[in-house]
Amino acid sequence: MSEIKNEVQGKLIVFSAPSGSGKTTIVRHLLKQQELNLEFSISATSRDKRGNEVNGRDYYYLSLKEFKNRIKNDEFLEWEEVYRDNFYGTLKTEIERIWAKGKHVIFDIDVSGGLRIKRKFPEQTIAIFVKPPDLNELVRRLKDRGEESPEKISMRVAKAPAELATAPLFDEIVVNSDLDKALNDAYKLVSDFIKE
């Protein structure tokens, strides 16, 4: 598959953070701000659908075999095996789809995927790390969601220190201890970047 055309077609706005930091809440807020002209990059995954998730809205659900074939065919901008046989990635066609609409792409992805996109498109990308006030607050938020088993929460919390250590590699850090302030900070960063 061809490489994404590298001429500037739109900006790439990456939000990464440990689970429970509030990045999804921030991304959803920014998507509602029409003047930013953003569209969400839907990731592909090999994991099964959960609850009310819908293919093509929440994720593109691929079988493990299909995901690996697409890796082989170089169809991903970035991908990672997050947990054993649980792959996540960004299809190049997804970026092309959004750019074809004349919009900027906003991502809600893990730290290594976010940094890979920044490395591939350094001038077009702003990589923003969302930091929780502390690990205790992260654990509380994950438990309050009530979406996952204690084992899954433990796995996510175990990953958090390594993810937090990557924060200095990002262009900007938004500390989410006060949600309104975090939303305003994120809006200003994205708005200023798009105007550049």
SEPARO-534876 format. One line per field, with one value per residue: x, z, y of N, C-alpha, C, O in turn; residue number from 1. Coordinates in nm, 3 decimals, padded with zeros to 5 digits. Layout:
// residues N
n.xx [X:...]
n.zz [Z:...]
n.yy [Y:...]
ca.xx [X:...]
ca.zz [Z:...]
ca.yy [Y:...]
c.xx [X:...]
c.zz [Z:...]
c.yy [Y:...]
o.xx [X:...]
o.zz [Z:...]
o.yy [Y:...]
pos [NUM:...]
This chain:
// residues 196
n.xx [00.084:00.041:00.243:00.122:00.036:00.266:00.235:00.117:-00.195:-00.369:-00.388:-00.251:-00.367:-00.271:-00.373:-00.260:-00.229:-00.217:-00.470:-00.769:-00.693:-00.840:-00.834:-01.010:-01.247:-01.162:-01.098:-01.352:-01.486:-01.343:-01.406:-01.665:-01.640:-01.704:-01.561:-01.299:-01.278:-01.243:-01.199:-01.257:-01.014:-01.072:-00.968:-00.828:-00.884:-00.802:-00.940:-01.240:-01.574:-01.718:-01.998:-02.213:-02.070:-01.993:-01.908:-01.696:-01.772:-01.689:-01.458:-01.268:-01.330:-01.126:-01.037:-00.786:-00.616:-00.670:-00.584:-00.309:-00.240:-00.284:-00.087:00.136:00.099:00.160:-00.037:-00.088:-00.052:00.046:00.087:00.024:00.082:-00.100:-00.192:-00.150:-00.216:-00.400:-00.436:-00.391:-00.437:-00.372:-00.519:-00.389:-00.570:-00.770:-00.675:-00.644:-00.912:-01.024:-00.871:-00.948:-01.194:-01.126:-01.062:-00.907:-00.721:-00.799:-00.664:-00.707:-00.510:-00.276:00.040:00.277:00.189:00.104:00.347:00.480:00.334:00.392:00.667:00.662:00.526:00.642:00.612:00.343:00.207:00.075:00.154:-00.003:00.012:-00.189:-00.208:-00.275:-00.364:-00.238:-00.130:-00.312:-00.552:-00.591:-00.640:-00.877:-01.050:-01.056:-01.181:-01.425:-01.545:-01.651:-01.639:-01.462:-01.294:-01.140:-00.888:-00.823:-00.813:-00.595:-00.394:-00.392:-00.317:-00.066:00.075:00.080:00.297:00.517:00.405:00.355:00.616:00.686:00.590:00.756:00.842:00.649:00.489:00.337:00.197:-00.096:-00.232:-00.470:-00.628:-00.823:-01.108:-01.240:-01.038:-00.846:-00.984:-01.002:-00.728:-00.647:-00.807:-00.704:-00.437:-00.479:-00.628:-00.448:-00.243:-00.364:-00.402:-00.148]
n.zz [00.000:-00.068:00.068:00.293:00.140:00.175:00.164:00.316:00.434:00.633:00.986:01.253:01.553:01.847:02.131:02.417:02.697:03.022:03.091:03.225:03.271:03.158:02.891:02.685:02.750:02.715:02.440:02.329:02.403:02.253:01.993:01.970:01.927:01.675:01.523:01.527:01.339:01.344:01.310:01.440:01.460:01.394:01.550:01.457:01.579:01.720:01.920:02.080:02.040:02.289:02.507:02.397:02.173:01.837:01.514:01.309:01.429:01.702:01.690:01.424:01.383:01.355:01.262:01.431:01.245:01.012:01.099:01.134:00.869:00.750:00.875:00.761:00.498:00.516:00.591:00.804:00.982:01.235:01.481:01.751:01.973:02.235:02.457:02.501:02.188:02.147:01.941:01.840:01.621:01.374:01.073:00.754:00.561:00.711:00.793:00.544:00.466:00.640:00.587:00.324:00.354:00.422:00.684:01.016:01.189:01.486:01.751:01.993:02.155:02.262:02.435:02.295:02.032:01.979:01.992:01.777:01.557:01.579:01.524:01.255:01.124:01.194:01.165:01.116:01.334:01.663:01.972:02.257:02.598:02.847:03.182:03.487:03.820:04.017:04.087:04.260:04.214:03.952:03.976:04.123:03.936:03.733:03.867:03.929:03.681:03.638:03.436:03.394:03.490:03.814:03.762:03.505:03.556:03.730:03.547:03.380:03.560:03.632:03.399:03.396:03.531:03.351:03.123:03.214:03.242:02.984:02.932:02.908:02.643:02.479:02.300:02.451:02.784:02.953:03.259:03.427:03.674:03.740:03.566:03.401:03.365:03.238:02.999:02.886:02.861:02.679:02.459:02.389:02.320:02.093:01.923:01.879:01.752:01.515:01.384:01.311]
n.yy [-00.119:00.227:00.493:00.744:01.044:01.298:01.573:01.875:01.832:01.851:01.903:01.702:01.595:01.474:01.300:01.153:00.928:00.768:00.518:00.646:00.903:01.103:01.170:01.094:01.226:01.489:01.489:01.433:01.667:01.861:01.780:01.868:02.135:02.321:02.513:02.429:02.232:01.946:01.590:01.268:01.014:00.690:00.404:00.084:-00.246:-00.567:-00.675:-00.805:-00.671:-00.458:-00.431:-00.179:-00.111:-00.009:-00.120:00.073:00.306:00.313:00.153:-00.001:-00.322:-00.594:-00.927:-01.123:-01.242:-01.091:-00.839:-00.885:-00.944:-00.696:-00.549:-00.672:-00.589:-00.324:-00.133:00.027:00.334:00.349:00.094:-00.137:-00.410:-00.419:-00.566:-00.919:-01.062:-00.861:-00.621:-00.282:-00.006:00.256:00.297:00.384:00.461:00.576:00.826:00.944:00.946:01.136:01.366:01.403:01.517:01.767:01.817:01.835:01.585:01.416:01.232:00.973:00.801:00.539:00.600:00.516:00.486:00.746:00.887:00.771:00.866:01.137:01.128:01.047:01.253:01.519:01.803:01.844:01.757:01.790:01.671:01.583:01.528:01.391:01.432:01.270:01.394:01.236:00.894:00.764:00.898:00.824:00.547:00.561:00.685:00.492:00.280:00.402:00.422:00.172:-00.016:-00.223:-00.528:-00.603:-00.717:-00.623:-00.351:-00.348:-00.426:-00.201:00.001:-00.091:-00.040:00.235:00.392:00.366:00.479:00.740:00.824:00.888:01.137:01.380:01.356:01.447:01.722:01.897:01.917:01.848:01.893:01.713:01.793:01.964:01.962:02.159:02.350:02.190:02.130:02.387:02.451:02.252:02.318:02.571:02.506:02.339:02.504:02.720:02.577:02.486:02.724:02.798]
ca.xx [00.000:00.123:00.263:00.033:00.097:00.321:00.212:00.030:-00.337:-00.441:-00.304:-00.272:-00.370:-00.261:-00.390:-00.220:-00.227:-00.259:-00.615:-00.824:-00.642:-00.941:-00.808:-01.129:-01.339:-01.107:-01.114:-01.497:-01.517:-01.285:-01.481:-01.790:-01.608:-01.711:-01.461:-01.170:-01.281:-01.177:-01.270:-01.194:-00.953:-01.120:-00.862:-00.861:-00.844:-00.830:-01.017:-01.384:-01.659:-01.772:-02.124:-02.286:-01.977:-02.037:-01.800:-01.695:-01.796:-01.597:-01.336:-01.282:-01.299:-01.064:-00.991:-00.642:-00.552:-00.681:-00.499:-00.169:-00.224:-00.274:00.048:00.226:00.077:00.197:-00.159:-00.103:00.035:00.110:00.013:00.092:00.017:-00.111:-00.192:-00.129:-00.315:-00.488:-00.367:-00.460:-00.358:-00.435:-00.509:-00.356:-00.692:-00.850:-00.622:-00.678:-01.057:-01.052:-00.809:-01.027:-01.306:-01.072:-01.062:-00.789:-00.741:-00.770:-00.641:-00.712:-00.436:-00.174:00.158:00.374:00.128:00.108:00.485:00.513:00.273:00.471:00.795:00.638:00.478:00.681:00.564:00.197:00.149:00.097:00.135:-00.039:00.003:-00.283:-00.151:-00.363:-00.296:-00.150:-00.172:-00.431:-00.667:-00.606:-00.705:-01.015:-01.127:-01.076:-01.282:-01.553:-01.603:-01.727:-01.643:-01.364:-01.267:-01.024:-00.764:-00.796:-00.772:-00.457:-00.306:-00.382:-00.241:00.073:00.136:00.077:00.425:00.598:00.341:00.381:00.757:00.704:00.531:00.847:00.865:00.537:00.503:00.268:00.137:-00.214:-00.259:-00.614:-00.673:-00.948:-01.151:-01.265:-00.908:-00.785:-01.055:-00.960:-00.587:-00.641:-00.868:-00.609:-00.324:-00.523:-00.668:-00.324:-00.168:-00.435:-00.386:-00.007]
ca.zz [00.000:-00.079:00.187:00.293:00.073:00.286:00.160:00.427:00.398:00.754:01.104:01.332:01.695:01.922:02.277:02.477:02.844:03.083:03.106:03.344:03.283:03.109:02.753:02.602:02.784:02.650:02.294:02.297:02.417:02.139:01.872:01.967:01.894:01.528:01.461:01.519:01.217:01.376:01.301:01.520:01.393:01.451:01.548:01.431:01.689:01.704:02.035:02.058:02.077:02.426:02.531:02.285:02.071:01.699:01.415:01.227:01.513:01.816:01.633:01.313:01.444:01.260:01.324:01.455:01.118:00.922:01.152:01.102:00.723:00.719:00.917:00.657:00.378:00.547:00.583:00.926:01.014:01.357:01.545:01.867:02.047:02.368:02.544:02.415:02.081:02.141:01.860:01.810:01.524:01.291:00.929:00.671:00.491:00.803:00.785:00.410:00.465:00.712:00.511:00.202:00.392:00.455:00.830:01.092:01.253:01.630:01.797:02.135:02.144:02.365:02.425:02.191:01.902:01.965:01.962:01.640:01.463:01.589:01.453:01.110:01.074:01.301:01.145:01.108:01.453:01.801:02.061:02.389:02.701:02.954:03.305:03.604:03.932:04.078:04.059:04.339:04.142:03.832:04.021:04.160:03.814:03.664:03.944:03.918:03.551:03.652:03.306:03.380:03.604:03.894:03.695:03.393:03.619:03.778:03.429:03.334:03.662:03.623:03.283:03.410:03.556:03.227:03.034:03.271:03.218:02.847:02.920:02.854:02.499:02.408:02.279:02.558:02.889:03.017:03.386:03.446:03.813:03.733:03.429:03.322:03.328:03.140:02.871:02.834:02.821:02.557:02.351:02.349:02.250:01.962:01.844:01.838:01.659:01.387:01.320:01.269]
ca.yy [00.000:00.347:00.577:00.861:01.159:01.376:01.718:01.915:01.829:01.883:01.882:01.580:01.631:01.349:01.299:01.025:00.931:00.642:00.503:00.711:01.041:01.196:01.213:01.074:01.336:01.610:01.473:01.449:01.810:01.932:01.743:01.946:02.275:02.321:02.601:02.360:02.150:01.820:01.463:01.164:00.900:00.564:00.303:-00.056:-00.334:-00.711:-00.723:-00.818:-00.559:-00.457:-00.360:-00.119:-00.060:-00.028:-00.121:00.193:00.423:00.304:00.095:-00.095:-00.451:-00.687:-01.051:-01.122:-01.277:-00.976:-00.733:-00.920:-00.929:-00.553:-00.509:-00.723:-00.508:-00.185:-00.051:00.106:00.447:00.299:-00.016:-00.194:-00.518:-00.357:-00.684:-01.037:-01.079:-00.744:-00.521:-00.156:00.069:00.358:00.267:00.500:00.502:00.658:00.963:00.993:00.970:01.262:01.476:01.423:01.603:01.899:01.832:01.796:01.455:01.411:01.094:00.937:00.674:00.512:00.687:00.479:00.518:00.891:00.930:00.725:00.960:01.261:01.106:01.038:01.382:01.612:01.940:01.848:01.696:01.832:01.556:01.636:01.424:01.427:01.377:01.274:01.460:01.136:00.755:00.730:00.953:00.739:00.423:00.596:00.709:00.363:00.205:00.472:00.393:00.049:-00.085:-00.329:-00.616:-00.561:-00.762:-00.532:-00.224:-00.369:-00.423:-00.062:00.075:-00.137:00.026:00.381:00.461:00.371:00.577:00.873:00.858:00.938:01.272:01.483:01.339:01.510:01.867:01.970:01.835:01.907:01.824:01.708:01.786:02.041:01.932:02.280:02.409:02.099:02.150:02.517:02.441:02.170:02.397:02.676:02.441:02.290:02.621:02.789:02.492:02.483:02.855:02.818]
c.xx [00.088:00.135:00.165:00.107:00.140:00.303:00.110:-00.114:-00.422:-00.346:-00.344:-00.261:-00.379:-00.283:-00.356:-00.212:-00.251:-00.412:-00.659:-00.777:-00.744:-00.922:-00.932:-01.231:-01.293:-01.128:-01.260:-01.538:-01.466:-01.359:-01.610:-01.766:-01.594:-01.597:-01.323:-01.161:-01.208:-01.265:-01.187:-01.138:-00.997:-01.010:-00.917:-00.815:-00.877:-00.911:-01.165:-01.456:-01.704:-01.905:-02.192:-02.194:-02.024:-01.915:-01.810:-01.731:-01.696:-01.460:-01.372:-01.238:-01.250:-01.031:-00.839:-00.566:-00.554:-00.590:-00.353:-00.141:-00.207:-00.141:00.148:00.219:00.105:00.078:-00.178:-00.004:00.115:00.024:00.093:00.011:00.014:-00.113:-00.182:-00.247:-00.422:-00.413:-00.455:-00.374:-00.441:-00.412:-00.477:-00.481:-00.780:-00.806:-00.660:-00.827:-01.089:-00.993:-00.889:-01.148:-01.259:-01.068:-00.927:-00.822:-00.708:-00.767:-00.655:-00.643:-00.328:-00.045:00.254:00.319:00.132:00.246:00.529:00.457:00.352:00.604:00.775:00.599:00.512:00.623:00.412:00.129:00.178:00.061:00.116:-00.058:-00.091:-00.239:-00.255:-00.290:-00.198:-00.207:-00.297:-00.558:-00.696:-00.681:-00.852:-01.103:-01.156:-01.184:-01.420:-01.622:-01.694:-01.735:-01.558:-01.344:-01.150:-00.892:-00.724:-00.750:-00.628:-00.357:-00.284:-00.297:-00.094:00.147:00.158:00.213:00.513:00.539:00.367:00.524:00.780:00.656:00.628:00.875:00.756:00.560:00.448:00.214:00.020:-00.238:-00.409:-00.650:-00.804:-00.994:-01.174:-01.136:-00.841:-00.850:-01.013:-00.816:-00.575:-00.696:-00.768:-00.491:-00.363:-00.556:-00.545:-00.248:-00.233:-00.414:-00.244:00.010]
c.zz [00.000:00.055:00.180:00.227:00.179:00.274:00.268:00.378:00.517:00.870:01.174:01.479:01.776:02.071:02.327:02.627:02.896:03.091:03.234:03.363:03.239:02.965:02.665:02.626:02.714:02.499:02.254:02.304:02.294:02.009:01.858:01.926:01.741:01.461:01.451:01.397:01.235:01.342:01.371:01.433:01.466:01.437:01.506:01.551:01.657:01.823:02.000:02.099:02.221:02.425:02.404:02.174:01.931:01.606:01.328:01.304:01.628:01.771:01.500:01.370:01.338:01.334:01.342:01.324:01.022:00.968:01.113:00.952:00.684:00.765:00.807:00.531:00.400:00.536:00.705:00.932:01.139:01.410:01.663:01.921:02.193:02.477:02.449:02.319:02.076:02.070:01.843:01.709:01.448:01.145:00.852:00.600:00.579:00.797:00.650:00.401:00.527:00.637:00.385:00.229:00.428:00.605:00.889:01.167:01.402:01.674:01.948:02.139:02.251:02.334:02.313:02.052:01.876:01.928:01.823:01.536:01.462:01.513:01.302:01.049:01.174:01.287:01.153:01.238:01.579:01.888:02.203:02.486:02.811:03.080:03.418:03.719:04.003:04.051:04.137:04.270:04.017:03.868:04.054:04.036:03.740:03.735:03.928:03.784:03.557:03.526:03.303:03.508:03.686:03.831:03.585:03.448:03.667:03.662:03.383:03.431:03.657:03.508:03.304:03.438:03.431:03.130:03.084:03.246:03.077:02.831:02.863:02.704:02.415:02.396:02.397:02.660:02.947:03.145:03.411:03.593:03.826:03.588:03.346:03.276:03.221:03.002:02.807:02.784:02.689:02.438:02.299:02.271:02.108:01.871:01.792:01.734:01.519:01.311:01.266:01.119]
c.yy [00.125:00.420:00.693:00.976:01.259:01.527:01.753:01.919:01.869:01.860:01.752:01.619:01.504:01.375:01.161:01.041:00.791:00.637:00.570:00.854:01.145:01.238:01.199:01.185:01.464:01.603:01.492:01.595:01.887:01.903:01.823:02.091:02.285:02.400:02.536:02.268:02.017:01.700:01.357:01.052:00.772:00.460:00.168:-00.138:-00.479:-00.763:-00.731:-00.691:-00.573:-00.384:-00.312:-00.067:-00.099:-00.022:00.004:00.320:00.425:00.256:00.030:-00.229:-00.548:-00.816:-01.040:-01.148:-01.157:-00.862:-00.761:-00.909:-00.783:-00.495:-00.546:-00.637:-00.359:-00.090:00.038:00.221:00.412:00.186:-00.067:-00.312:-00.473:-00.463:-00.804:-01.059:-00.969:-00.632:-00.398:-00.083:00.170:00.323:00.395:00.553:00.591:00.804:01.023:01.028:01.107:01.381:01.506:01.512:01.744:01.925:01.796:01.668:01.465:01.265:01.085:00.800:00.661:00.590:00.645:00.507:00.668:00.942:00.885:00.820:01.090:01.245:01.104:01.172:01.492:01.753:01.950:01.806:01.776:01.712:01.609:01.519:01.474:01.353:01.382:01.344:01.365:00.996:00.715:00.777:00.870:00.611:00.451:00.614:00.579:00.280:00.268:00.447:00.270:-00.034:-00.211:-00.407:-00.562:-00.602:-00.665:-00.395:-00.235:-00.365:-00.279:00.022:00.037:-00.070:00.175:00.445:00.472:00.473:00.719:00.919:00.913:01.082:01.377:01.470:01.406:01.660:01.945:01.870:01.914:01.827:01.830:01.687:01.863:02.031:02.057:02.345:02.323:02.117:02.281:02.514:02.364:02.248:02.500:02.617:02.402:02.407:02.695:02.709:02.492:02.614:02.877:02.809]
o.xx [00.196:00.048:00.130:00.224:00.060:00.348:00.028:-00.150:-00.535:-00.238:-00.454:-00.158:-00.480:-00.218:-00.416:-00.192:-00.298:-00.477:-00.596:-00.816:-00.735:-00.985:-00.956:-01.294:-01.375:-01.171:-01.288:-01.616:-01.538:-01.373:-01.659:-01.860:-01.486:-01.544:-01.239:-01.052:-01.123:-01.388:-01.064:-01.206:-00.964:-00.963:-01.036:-00.717:-00.968:-00.947:-01.210:-01.408:-01.727:-01.923:-02.224:-02.237:-02.084:-01.831:-01.918:-01.722:-01.627:-01.358:-01.489:-01.120:-01.322:-01.001:-00.774:-00.464:-00.453:-00.527:-00.283:-00.032:-00.127:-00.088:00.231:00.320:00.076:00.089:-00.273:00.112:00.234:-00.097:00.214:-00.112:00.113:-00.043:-00.205:-00.361:-00.523:-00.336:-00.577:-00.251:-00.564:-00.298:-00.532:-00.496:-00.857:-00.889:-00.702:-00.864:-01.171:-01.058:-00.896:-01.200:-01.340:-01.070:-00.842:-00.937:-00.602:-00.854:-00.619:-00.709:-00.293:-00.025:00.306:00.393:00.160:00.259:00.608:00.524:00.377:00.647:00.859:00.635:00.422:00.590:00.359:00.007:00.290:-00.049:00.205:-00.134:-00.075:-00.233:-00.316:-00.167:-00.090:-00.318:-00.379:-00.659:-00.812:-00.775:-00.940:-01.215:-01.266:-01.268:-01.520:-01.745:-01.798:-01.827:-01.579:-01.372:-01.068:-00.792:-00.607:-00.659:-00.548:-00.249:-00.172:-00.216:-00.007:00.268:00.243:00.245:00.577:00.612:00.397:00.550:00.882:00.680:00.588:00.927:00.771:00.639:00.504:00.188:00.033:-00.261:-00.468:-00.694:-00.887:-00.929:-01.131:-01.125:-00.784:-00.781:-00.990:-00.785:-00.503:-00.639:-00.751:-00.451:-00.289:-00.517:-00.538:-00.194:-00.163:-00.409:-00.223:00.121]
o.zz [00.060:00.142:00.070:00.254:00.263:00.360:00.307:00.292:00.501:00.853:01.155:01.523:01.774:02.130:02.283:02.679:02.823:03.098:03.339:03.459:03.277:02.920:02.579:02.532:02.660:02.438:02.156:02.221:02.239:01.924:01.747:01.895:01.686:01.358:01.375:01.355:01.154:01.345:01.363:01.344:01.582:01.326:01.517:01.617:01.579:01.827:01.902:02.181:02.270:02.352:02.315:02.090:01.909:01.618:01.279:01.249:01.650:01.810:01.468:01.401:01.243:01.453:01.278:01.297:00.959:00.886:01.065:00.912:00.598:00.704:00.765:00.464:00.312:00.481:00.710:00.892:01.149:01.387:01.673:01.915:02.265:02.578:02.329:02.362:02.008:02.132:01.832:01.710:01.455:01.098:00.880:00.581:00.528:00.795:00.642:00.336:00.475:00.624:00.342:00.138:00.460:00.649:00.824:01.205:01.439:01.638:02.021:02.129:02.320:02.223:02.242:01.963:01.764:01.843:01.758:01.437:01.356:01.445:01.227:00.935:01.234:01.387:01.192:01.251:01.600:01.878:02.260:02.460:02.861:03.084:03.441:03.717:04.043:04.000:04.085:04.267:03.981:03.798:04.016:04.031:03.690:03.670:03.915:03.776:03.491:03.509:03.218:03.618:03.634:03.844:03.572:03.393:03.648:03.676:03.351:03.389:03.676:03.516:03.239:03.374:03.408:03.063:03.005:03.230:03.053:02.727:02.778:02.643:02.294:02.470:02.438:02.628:02.984:03.139:03.417:03.633:03.911:03.498:03.230:03.161:03.126:02.901:02.686:02.677:02.598:02.329:02.178:02.169:02.013:01.754:01.674:01.639:01.418:01.188:01.184:01.068]
o.yy [00.127:00.408:00.736:01.000:01.300:01.603:01.670:02.000:01.916:01.804:01.700:01.670:01.433:01.463:01.062:01.151:00.704:00.742:00.555:00.920:01.262:01.334:01.284:01.232:01.539:01.700:01.560:01.642:01.970:01.991:01.844:02.163:02.261:02.359:02.582:02.229:01.979:01.708:01.356:01.001:00.751:00.432:00.141:-00.102:-00.509:-00.880:-00.671:-00.613:-00.684:-00.286:-00.390:00.012:-00.204:00.066:00.038:00.430:00.524:00.312:00.010:-00.247:-00.580:-00.815:-00.958:-01.085:-01.125:-00.795:-00.672:-00.870:-00.749:-00.402:-00.466:-00.615:-00.277:00.019:00.116:00.208:00.442:00.182:-00.045:-00.314:-00.487:-00.450:-00.789:-01.074:-00.984:-00.558:-00.408:-00.095:00.171:00.319:00.501:00.674:00.673:00.895:01.139:01.126:01.182:01.485:01.622:01.576:01.830:02.040:01.734:01.644:01.516:01.186:01.177:00.696:00.757:00.638:00.732:00.549:00.711:01.030:00.954:00.852:01.147:01.339:01.154:01.201:01.552:01.816:02.054:01.817:01.823:01.657:01.671:01.426:01.585:01.230:01.487:01.352:01.406:00.983:00.639:00.707:00.848:00.572:00.374:00.564:00.558:00.218:00.198:00.452:00.263:-00.114:-00.298:-00.360:-00.485:-00.530:-00.629:-00.333:-00.143:-00.308:-00.239:00.104:00.122:-00.046:00.236:00.546:00.575:00.546:00.808:01.038:00.977:01.143:01.456:01.564:01.419:01.719:02.047:01.754:02.031:01.706:01.938:01.579:01.832:02.083:02.062:02.389:02.376:02.118:02.286:02.567:02.406:02.244:02.515:02.672:02.428:02.408:02.730:02.766:02.498:02.615:02.966:02.823]
pos [1:2:3:4:5:6:7:8:9:10:11:12:13:14:15:16:17:18:19:20:21:22:23:24:25:26:27:28:29:30:31:32:33:34:35:36:37:38:39:40:41:42:43:44:45:46:47:48:49:50:51:52:53:54:55:56:57:58:59:60:61:62:63:64:65:66:67:68:69:70:71:72:73:74:75:76:77:78:79:80:81:82:83:84:85:86:87:88:89:90:91:92:93:94:95:96:97:98:99:100:101:102:103:104:105:106:107:108:109:110:111:112:113:114:115:116:117:118:119:120:121:122:123:124:125:126:127:128:129:130:131:132:133:134:135:136:137:138:139:140:141:142:143:144:145:146:147:148:149:150:151:152:153:154:155:156:157:158:159:160:161:162:163:164:165:166:167:168:169:170:171:172:173:174:175:176:177:178:179:180:181:182:183:184:185:186:187:188:189:190:191:192:193:194:195:196]
